[in-house]
Amino acid sequence: MKIDIFNHVMPQAYLELVKQHSKDAGLVKRMSGLRMLWDIEARVAMLAGQFPDVQQVLTLSLPPPDALGGPDLAPECARVEKE
C-alpha cells in the first residue's frame, strides 16, 4: 500500500462558492476544467482502476476560504459541505 499525502480537492459545493466569490476568472476557469479536483467519485474510480495500491490524503485546494471573503464569508466557506 502506498499513501500519497499531497493531493488537493475542491468539493463541488466549494467550487460553486469559488465561482461566486473569486476575483480571479482565470483561476475559476482552471479549477473548473480539472475534473479530478472537484469530482470526488471520478477520482475514487480512477484510483481504484489505475492505482489500486494507492490511498490519498486529501486537502482543500486553493484558494483558501479566507481569500474568498472577509470574516463575514470565510467561516461559511470553511464549513461548506458536500451536496
Backbone atoms as SQL, in Angstrom:
CREATE TABLE atoms (id INTEGER PRIMARY KEY, chain TEXT, resi INTEGER, resn TEXT, atom TEXT, x REAL, y REAL, z REAL);
INSERT INTO atoms VALUES
  (1, 'A', 1, 'MET', 'N', 0.843, -1.183, 0.000),
  (2, 'A', 1, 'MET', 'CA', 0.000, 0.000, 0.000),
  (3, 'A', 1, 'MET', 'C', 0.889, 1.247, 0.000),
  (4, 'A', 2, 'LYS', 'N', 0.535, 2.205, -0.849),
  (5, 'A', 2, 'LYS', 'CA', 1.238, 3.491, -0.915),
  (6, 'A', 2, 'LYS', 'C', 0.270, 4.572, -0.467),
  (7, 'A', 3, 'ILE', 'N', 0.783, 5.558, 0.247),
  (8, 'A', 3, 'ILE', 'CA', -0.032, 6.686, 0.696),
  (9, 'A', 3, 'ILE', 'C', 0.526, 7.948, 0.060),
  (10, 'A', 4, 'ASP', 'N', -0.304, 8.604, -0.725),
  (11, 'A', 4, 'ASP', 'CA', 0.050, 9.846, -1.395),
  (12, 'A', 4, 'ASP', 'C', -0.499, 10.984, -0.533),
  (13, 'A', 5, 'ILE', 'N', 0.394, 11.781, 0.052),
  (14, 'A', 5, 'ILE', 'CA', -0.062, 12.773, 1.025),
  (15, 'A', 5, 'ILE', 'C', -0.174, 14.188, 0.470),
  (16, 'A', 6, 'PHE', 'N', 0.028, 14.385, -0.810),
  (17, 'A', 6, 'PHE', 'CA', -0.003, 15.741, -1.359),
  (18, 'A', 6, 'PHE', 'C', -1.047, 15.841, -2.461),
  (19, 'A', 7, 'ASN', 'N', -2.305, 15.777, -2.059),
  (20, 'A', 7, 'ASN', 'CA', -3.409, 15.843, -3.023),
  (21, 'A', 7, 'ASN', 'C', -4.386, 16.929, -2.615),
  (22, 'A', 8, 'HIS', 'N', -4.874, 17.623, -3.603),
  (23, 'A', 8, 'HIS', 'CA', -5.819, 18.697, -3.350),
  (24, 'A', 8, 'HIS', 'C', -7.155, 18.367, -4.000),
  (25, 'A', 9, 'VAL', 'N', -8.217, 18.778, -3.344),
  (26, 'A', 9, 'VAL', 'CA', -9.563, 18.617, -3.877),
  (27, 'A', 9, 'VAL', 'C', -10.331, 19.916, -3.686),
  (28, 'A', 10, 'MET', 'N', -11.364, 20.063, -4.471),
  (29, 'A', 10, 'MET', 'CA', -12.266, 21.187, -4.345),
  (30, 'A', 10, 'MET', 'C', -13.675, 20.620, -4.502),
  (31, 'A', 11, 'PRO', 'N', -14.293, 20.221, -3.395),
  (32, 'A', 11, 'PRO', 'CA', -15.639, 19.660, -3.494),
  (33, 'A', 11, 'PRO', 'C', -16.562, 20.590, -4.298),
  (34, 'A', 12, 'GLN', 'N', -17.521, 20.006, -4.984),
  (35, 'A', 12, 'GLN', 'CA', -18.399, 20.764, -5.878),
  (36, 'A', 12, 'GLN', 'C', -19.021, 21.979, -5.186),
  (37, 'A', 13, 'ALA', 'N', -19.461, 21.826, -3.958),
  (38, 'A', 13, 'ALA', 'CA', -20.081, 22.950, -3.245),
  (39, 'A', 13, 'ALA', 'C', -19.072, 24.079, -3.027),
  (40, 'A', 14, 'TYR', 'N', -17.821, 23.724, -2.758),
  (41, 'A', 14, 'TYR', 'CA', -16.780, 24.750, -2.585),
  (42, 'A', 14, 'TYR', 'C', -16.451, 25.406, -3.920),
  (43, 'A', 15, 'LEU', 'N', -16.419, 24.611, -4.997),
  (44, 'A', 15, 'LEU', 'CA', -16.185, 25.177, -6.324),
  (45, 'A', 15, 'LEU', 'C', -17.247, 26.213, -6.662),
  (46, 'A', 16, 'GLU', 'N', -18.481, 25.939, -6.301),
  (47, 'A', 16, 'GLU', 'CA', -19.553, 26.910, -6.556),
  (48, 'A', 16, 'GLU', 'C', -19.311, 28.210, -5.795),
  (49, 'A', 17, 'LEU', 'N', -18.840, 28.117, -4.551),
  (50, 'A', 17, 'LEU', 'CA', -18.502, 29.326, -3.788),
  (51, 'A', 17, 'LEU', 'C', -17.344, 30.069, -4.442),
  (52, 'A', 18, 'VAL', 'N', -16.355, 29.331, -4.934),
  (53, 'A', 18, 'VAL', 'CA', -15.227, 29.955, -5.624),
  (54, 'A', 18, 'VAL', 'C', -15.727, 30.689, -6.868),
  (55, 'A', 19, 'LYS', 'N', -16.606, 30.065, -7.620),
  (56, 'A', 19, 'LYS', 'CA', -17.168, 30.707, -8.811),
  (57, 'A', 19, 'LYS', 'C', -17.900, 31.995, -8.452),
  (58, 'A', 20, 'GLN', 'N', -18.606, 32.002, -7.337),
  (59, 'A', 20, 'GLN', 'CA', -19.383, 33.175, -6.917),
  (60, 'A', 20, 'GLN', 'C', -18.509, 34.300, -6.378),
  (61, 'A', 21, 'HIS', 'N', -17.425, 33.953, -5.670),
  (62, 'A', 21, 'HIS', 'CA', -16.721, 34.974, -4.889),
  (63, 'A', 21, 'HIS', 'C', -15.289, 35.255, -5.311),
  (64, 'A', 22, 'SER', 'N', -14.697, 34.433, -6.165),
  (65, 'A', 22, 'SER', 'CA', -13.315, 34.671, -6.566),
  (66, 'A', 22, 'SER', 'C', -13.251, 35.833, -7.549),
  (67, 'A', 23, 'LYS', 'N', -12.222, 36.628, -7.382),
  (68, 'A', 23, 'LYS', 'CA', -11.996, 37.746, -8.303),
  (69, 'A', 23, 'LYS', 'C', -11.041, 37.354, -9.430),
  (70, 'A', 24, 'ASP', 'N', -10.601, 36.099, -9.430),
  (71, 'A', 24, 'ASP', 'CA', -9.652, 35.606, -10.422),
  (72, 'A', 24, 'ASP', 'C', -10.355, 34.674, -11.405),
  (73, 'A', 25, 'ALA', 'N', -10.824, 35.222, -12.510),
  (74, 'A', 25, 'ALA', 'CA', -11.561, 34.428, -13.505),
  (75, 'A', 25, 'ALA', 'C', -10.694, 33.310, -14.088),
  (76, 'A', 26, 'GLY', 'N', -9.401, 33.547, -14.214),
  (77, 'A', 26, 'GLY', 'CA', -8.503, 32.517, -14.736),
  (78, 'A', 26, 'GLY', 'C', -8.419, 31.321, -13.806),
  (79, 'A', 27, 'LEU', 'N', -8.367, 31.582, -12.515),
  (80, 'A', 27, 'LEU', 'CA', -8.347, 30.512, -11.522),
  (81, 'A', 27, 'LEU', 'C', -9.618, 29.688, -11.600),
  (82, 'A', 28, 'VAL', 'N', -10.749, 30.349, -11.673),
  (83, 'A', 28, 'VAL', 'CA', -12.041, 29.659, -11.754),
  (84, 'A', 28, 'VAL', 'C', -12.083, 28.777, -12.997),
  (85, 'A', 29, 'LYS', 'N', -11.604, 29.295, -14.118),
  (86, 'A', 29, 'LYS', 'CA', -11.598, 28.515, -15.362),
  (87, 'A', 29, 'LYS', 'C', -10.702, 27.285, -15.222),
  (88, 'A', 30, 'ARG', 'N', -9.506, 27.466, -14.657),
  (89, 'A', 30, 'ARG', 'CA', -8.585, 26.333, -14.485),
  (90, 'A', 30, 'ARG', 'C', -9.173, 25.278, -13.553),
  (91, 'A', 31, 'MET', 'N', -9.716, 25.705, -12.425),
  (92, 'A', 31, 'MET', 'CA', -10.265, 24.768, -11.445),
  (93, 'A', 31, 'MET', 'C', -11.472, 24.030, -12.016),
  (94, 'A', 32, 'SER', 'N', -12.303, 24.724, -12.760),
  (95, 'A', 32, 'SER', 'CA', -13.485, 24.104, -13.356),
  (96, 'A', 32, 'SER', 'C', -13.112, 23.033, -14.367),
  (97, 'A', 33, 'GLY', 'N', -11.963, 23.184, -15.008),
  (98, 'A', 33, 'GLY', 'CA', -11.534, 22.243, -16.025),
  (99, 'A', 33, 'GLY', 'C', -10.807, 21.011, -15.493),
  (100, 'A', 34, 'LEU', 'N', -10.509, 20.975, -14.211),
  (101, 'A', 34, 'LEU', 'CA', -9.781, 19.846, -13.619),
  (102, 'A', 34, 'LEU', 'C', -10.758, 18.920, -12.908),
  (103, 'A', 35, 'ARG', 'N', -11.319, 17.999, -13.655),
  (104, 'A', 35, 'ARG', 'CA', -12.382, 17.142, -13.122),
  (105, 'A', 35, 'ARG', 'C', -11.961, 16.389, -11.861),
  (106, 'A', 36, 'MET', 'N', -10.749, 15.861, -11.822),
  (107, 'A', 36, 'MET', 'CA', -10.310, 15.087, -10.657),
  (108, 'A', 36, 'MET', 'C', -10.198, 15.958, -9.412),
  (109, 'A', 37, 'LEU', 'N', -10.227, 17.265, -9.592),
  (110, 'A', 37, 'LEU', 'CA', -10.173, 18.181, -8.464),
  (111, 'A', 37, 'LEU', 'C', -11.517, 18.280, -7.760),
  (112, 'A', 38, 'TRP', 'N', -12.604, 18.340, -8.527),
  (113, 'A', 38, 'TRP', 'CA', -13.926, 18.573, -7.927),
  (114, 'A', 38, 'TRP', 'C', -14.878, 17.386, -8.014),
  (115, 'A', 39, 'ASP', 'N', -14.578, 16.391, -8.827),
  (116, 'A', 39, 'ASP', 'CA', -15.444, 15.212, -8.941),
  (117, 'A', 39, 'ASP', 'C', -14.815, 14.064, -8.140),
  (118, 'A', 40, 'ILE', 'N', -15.151, 14.013, -6.866),
  (119, 'A', 40, 'ILE', 'CA', -14.524, 13.057, -5.953),
  (120, 'A', 40, 'ILE', 'C', -14.832, 11.618, -6.364),
  (121, 'A', 41, 'GLU', 'N', -16.048, 11.356, -6.823),
  (122, 'A', 41, 'GLU', 'CA', -16.406, 9.997, -7.243),
  (123, 'A', 41, 'GLU', 'C', -15.552, 9.555, -8.432),
  (124, 'A', 42, 'ALA', 'N', -15.299, 10.462, -9.378),
  (125, 'A', 42, 'ALA', 'CA', -14.447, 10.139, -10.523),
  (126, 'A', 42, 'ALA', 'C', -13.011, 9.877, -10.065),
  (127, 'A', 43, 'ARG', 'N', -12.560, 10.635, -9.089),
  (128, 'A', 43, 'ARG', 'CA', -11.210, 10.433, -8.552),
  (129, 'A', 43, 'ARG', 'C', -11.087, 9.057, -7.914),
  (130, 'A', 44, 'VAL', 'N', -12.078, 8.682, -7.101),
  (131, 'A', 44, 'VAL', 'CA', -12.067, 7.382, -6.432),
  (132, 'A', 44, 'VAL', 'C', -12.082, 6.252, -7.464),
  (133, 'A', 45, 'ALA', 'N', -12.909, 6.388, -8.495),
  (134, 'A', 45, 'ALA', 'CA', -12.989, 5.361, -9.534),
  (135, 'A', 45, 'ALA', 'C', -11.669, 5.241, -10.296),
  (136, 'A', 46, 'MET', 'N', -11.051, 6.379, -10.609),
  (137, 'A', 46, 'MET', 'CA', -9.771, 6.367, -11.316),
  (138, 'A', 46, 'MET', 'C', -8.701, 5.683, -10.467),
  (139, 'A', 47, 'LEU', 'N', -8.649, 6.018, -9.192),
  (140, 'A', 47, 'LEU', 'CA', -7.664, 5.391, -8.311),
  (141, 'A', 47, 'LEU', 'C', -7.884, 3.890, -8.214),
  (142, 'A', 48, 'ALA', 'N', -9.133, 3.479, -8.037),
  (143, 'A', 48, 'ALA', 'CA', -9.438, 2.046, -7.920),
  (144, 'A', 48, 'ALA', 'C', -9.053, 1.296, -9.181),
  (145, 'A', 49, 'GLY', 'N', -9.267, 1.918, -10.342),
  (146, 'A', 49, 'GLY', 'CA', -8.969, 1.252, -11.604),
  (147, 'A', 49, 'GLY', 'C', -7.512, 1.274, -11.992),
  (148, 'A', 50, 'GLN', 'N', -6.835, 2.418, -11.784),
  (149, 'A', 50, 'GLN', 'CA', -5.464, 2.562, -12.257),
  (150, 'A', 50, 'GLN', 'C', -4.401, 2.409, -11.169),
  (151, 'A', 51, 'PHE', 'N', -4.766, 2.723, -9.940),
  (152, 'A', 51, 'PHE', 'CA', -3.793, 2.708, -8.846),
  (153, 'A', 51, 'PHE', 'C', -4.414, 2.069, -7.602),
  (154, 'A', 52, 'PRO', 'N', -4.771, 0.794, -7.661),
  (155, 'A', 52, 'PRO', 'CA', -5.477, 0.172, -6.537),
  (156, 'A', 52, 'PRO', 'C', -4.651, 0.080, -5.260),
  (157, 'A', 53, 'ASP', 'N', -3.340, 0.242, -5.361),
  (158, 'A', 53, 'ASP', 'CA', -2.499, 0.156, -4.171),
  (159, 'A', 53, 'ASP', 'C', -2.193, 1.529, -3.562),
  (160, 'A', 54, 'VAL', 'N', -2.898, 2.575, -4.004),
  (161, 'A', 54, 'VAL', 'CA', -2.646, 3.934, -3.524),
  (162, 'A', 54, 'VAL', 'C', -3.856, 4.458, -2.759),
  (163, 'A', 55, 'GLN', 'N', -3.579, 5.063, -1.622),
  (164, 'A', 55, 'GLN', 'CA', -4.585, 5.823, -0.883),
  (165, 'A', 55, 'GLN', 'C', -4.101, 7.262, -0.835),
  (166, 'A', 56, 'GLN', 'N', -5.049, 8.212, -0.800),
  (167, 'A', 56, 'GLN', 'CA', -4.681, 9.616, -0.801),
  (168, 'A', 56, 'GLN', 'C', -5.159, 10.299, 0.474),
  (169, 'A', 57, 'VAL', 'N', -4.330, 11.220, 0.945),
  (170, 'A', 57, 'VAL', 'CA', -4.731, 12.145, 1.997),
  (171, 'A', 57, 'VAL', 'C', -5.124, 13.422, 1.262),
  (172, 'A', 58, 'LEU', 'N', -6.365, 13.841, 1.417),
  (173, 'A', 58, 'LEU', 'CA', -6.880, 14.975, 0.646),
  (174, 'A', 58, 'LEU', 'C', -6.881, 16.252, 1.473),
  (175, 'A', 59, 'THR', 'N', -6.510, 17.355, 0.827),
  (176, 'A', 59, 'THR', 'CA', -6.566, 18.666, 1.439),
  (177, 'A', 59, 'THR', 'C', -7.281, 19.614, 0.492),
  (178, 'A', 60, 'LEU', 'N', -7.805, 20.688, 1.034),
  (179, 'A', 60, 'LEU', 'CA', -8.540, 21.665, 0.241),
  (180, 'A', 60, 'LEU', 'C', -7.605, 22.422, -0.684),
  (181, 'A', 61, 'SER', 'N', -8.010, 22.539, -1.927),
  (182, 'A', 61, 'SER', 'CA', -7.233, 23.255, -2.933),
  (183, 'A', 61, 'SER', 'C', -7.322, 24.763, -2.707),
  (184, 'A', 62, 'LEU', 'N', -6.474, 25.477, -3.418),
  (185, 'A', 62, 'LEU', 'CA', -6.555, 26.935, -3.427),
  (186, 'A', 62, 'LEU', 'C', -7.775, 27.375, -4.198),
  (187, 'A', 63, 'PRO', 'N', -8.370, 28.478, -3.913),
  (188, 'A', 63, 'PRO', 'CA', -7.995, 29.439, -2.895),
  (189, 'A', 63, 'PRO', 'C', -8.530, 29.034, -1.529),
  (190, 'A', 64, 'PRO', 'N', -7.820, 29.446, -0.462),
  (191, 'A', 64, 'PRO', 'CA', -8.314, 29.129, 0.874),
  (192, 'A', 64, 'PRO', 'C', -9.567, 29.945, 1.187),
  (193, 'A', 65, 'PRO', 'N', -10.373, 29.480, 2.123),
  (194, 'A', 65, 'PRO', 'CA', -11.625, 30.185, 2.447),
  (195, 'A', 65, 'PRO', 'C', -11.437, 31.663, 2.768),
  (196, 'A', 66, 'ASP', 'N', -10.350, 32.012, 3.459),
  (197, 'A', 66, 'ASP', 'CA', -10.173, 33.415, 3.833),
  (198, 'A', 66, 'ASP', 'C', -9.810, 34.310, 2.647),
  (199, 'A', 67, 'ALA', 'N', -9.425, 33.712, 1.518),
  (200, 'A', 67, 'ALA', 'CA', -9.139, 34.506, 0.318),
  (201, 'A', 67, 'ALA', 'C', -10.404, 34.822, -0.467),
  (202, 'A', 68, 'LEU', 'N', -11.485, 34.115, -0.197),
  (203, 'A', 68, 'LEU', 'CA', -12.739, 34.356, -0.918),
  (204, 'A', 68, 'LEU', 'C', -13.530, 35.510, -0.331),
  (205, 'A', 69, 'GLY', 'N', -13.325, 35.777, 0.934),
  (206, 'A', 69, 'GLY', 'CA', -14.060, 36.862, 1.572),
  (207, 'A', 69, 'GLY', 'C', -13.539, 37.105, 2.966),
  (208, 'A', 70, 'GLY', 'N', -14.011, 38.171, 3.542),
  (209, 'A', 70, 'GLY', 'CA', -13.584, 38.546, 4.883),
  (210, 'A', 70, 'GLY', 'C', -14.228, 37.692, 5.950),
  (211, 'A', 71, 'PRO', 'N', -14.230, 38.197, 7.155),
  (212, 'A', 71, 'PRO', 'CA', -14.749, 37.428, 8.285),
  (213, 'A', 71, 'PRO', 'C', -16.235, 37.110, 8.186),
  (214, 'A', 72, 'ASP', 'N', -16.954, 37.809, 7.342),
  (215, 'A', 72, 'ASP', 'CA', -18.384, 37.520, 7.177),
  (216, 'A', 72, 'ASP', 'C', -18.621, 36.320, 6.255),
  (217, 'A', 73, 'LEU', 'N', -17.694, 36.019, 5.338),
  (218, 'A', 73, 'LEU', 'CA', -17.872, 34.940, 4.367),
  (219, 'A', 73, 'LEU', 'C', -16.954, 33.742, 4.616),
  (220, 'A', 74, 'ALA', 'N', -15.750, 33.972, 5.086),
  (221, 'A', 74, 'ALA', 'CA', -14.763, 32.896, 5.232),
  (222, 'A', 74, 'ALA', 'C', -15.252, 31.728, 6.092),
  (223, 'A', 75, 'PRO', 'N', -15.909, 31.968, 7.238),
  (224, 'A', 75, 'PRO', 'CA', -16.385, 30.815, 8.027),
  (225, 'A', 75, 'PRO', 'C', -17.386, 29.946, 7.262),
  (226, 'A', 76, 'GLU', 'N', -18.273, 30.576, 6.489),
  (227, 'A', 76, 'GLU', 'CA', -19.230, 29.816, 5.674),
  (228, 'A', 76, 'GLU', 'C', -18.491, 28.971, 4.643),
  (229, 'A', 77, 'CYS', 'N', -17.487, 29.530, 4.014),
  (230, 'A', 77, 'CYS', 'CA', -16.709, 28.803, 3.014),
  (231, 'A', 77, 'CYS', 'C', -15.961, 27.633, 3.649),
  (232, 'A', 78, 'ALA', 'N', -15.440, 27.835, 4.851),
  (233, 'A', 78, 'ALA', 'CA', -14.692, 26.779, 5.528),
  (234, 'A', 78, 'ALA', 'C', -15.593, 25.627, 5.956),
  (235, 'A', 79, 'ARG', 'N', -16.860, 25.912, 6.178),
  (236, 'A', 79, 'ARG', 'CA', -17.783, 24.878, 6.654),
  (237, 'A', 79, 'ARG', 'C', -18.628, 24.259, 5.552),
  (238, 'A', 80, 'VAL', 'N', -18.422, 24.635, 4.311),
  (239, 'A', 80, 'VAL', 'CA', -19.248, 24.112, 3.237),
  (240, 'A', 80, 'VAL', 'C', -19.186, 22.588, 3.213),
  (241, 'A', 81, 'GLU', 'N', -20.316, 21.990, 2.998),
  (242, 'A', 81, 'GLU', 'CA', -20.412, 20.530, 2.994),
  (243, 'A', 81, 'GLU', 'C', -20.697, 20.030, 1.592),
  (244, 'A', 82, 'LYS', 'N', -20.418, 18.757, 1.409),
  (245, 'A', 82, 'LYS', 'CA', -20.720, 18.114, 0.141),
  (246, 'A', 82, 'LYS', 'C', -22.229, 18.123, -0.071),
  (247, 'A', 83, 'GLU', 'N', -22.617, 18.440, -1.285),
  (248, 'A', 83, 'GLU', 'CA', -24.047, 18.486, -1.600),
  (249, 'A', 83, 'GLU', 'C', -24.627, 17.111, -1.735);
